[in-house]
Amino acid sequence: MWERIRDLFQAHPERLQVARFLLQNGLSVKGDKIYVNEVEVPTLKVARVIGVDRRTVMETIRGISTNKEIKLVFSGLESAGPSFRAVAKQMGLGVVELASNNANEVGILANAARVLADHGISIRQALVDDHELNPDPKLTLIGDRVIPGEAIQLILKIRGVAKVSVS
């Protein structure tokens, strides 16, 4: 799907930037408006965050509306909900972030989850960046307690994992 979106906006890099922002943040396009779930988001606010003109945001919305398949995708987007990543420490949770040397490798999430489960850690959240939208995708697992060093060493041995950081 990203290829089709990129093709639609290839002549307009700023519009492609807007489309990427909408996707990365789970913002939907319905008619000529932007929403986070059911809450309307002003196009001017989106434009300011991205650093483009409001008209660029409006032209992106119009472009999305011209393609039936892309329009269907954007109209159905939903926010994935709150992320505990920034407040994990205050909540007593553990965070492990994995970078991959091959984002298409099968089983990274499953194997990392197994390692945490084997150490008695319940996963509260799993956040995965889409490798087509993010040039440096990461898998972030937030557990119900601090992640022990032994678990990190085992996660580093998982095929496809290049780097692990803990917070």
RAHUBEL-V181645 format. One record per helix or strand of 3 or more residues. SS is the DSSP state (a for helix, b for strand). FROM is the first residue (numbers start at 1). TO is the last residue. If there is no record, write none. Layout:
# RAHUBEL-V181645
SS_FROM_TO ; SS_FROM_TO
This chain:
# RAHUBEL-V181645
a_2_9 ; a_13_24 ; b_27_30 ; b_33_36 ; b_39_41 ; a_43_50 ; a_54_66 ; a_68_75 ; a_85_91 ; b_94_100 ; a_108_118 ; b_123_128 ; b_138_143 ; a_149_156 ; b_161_166
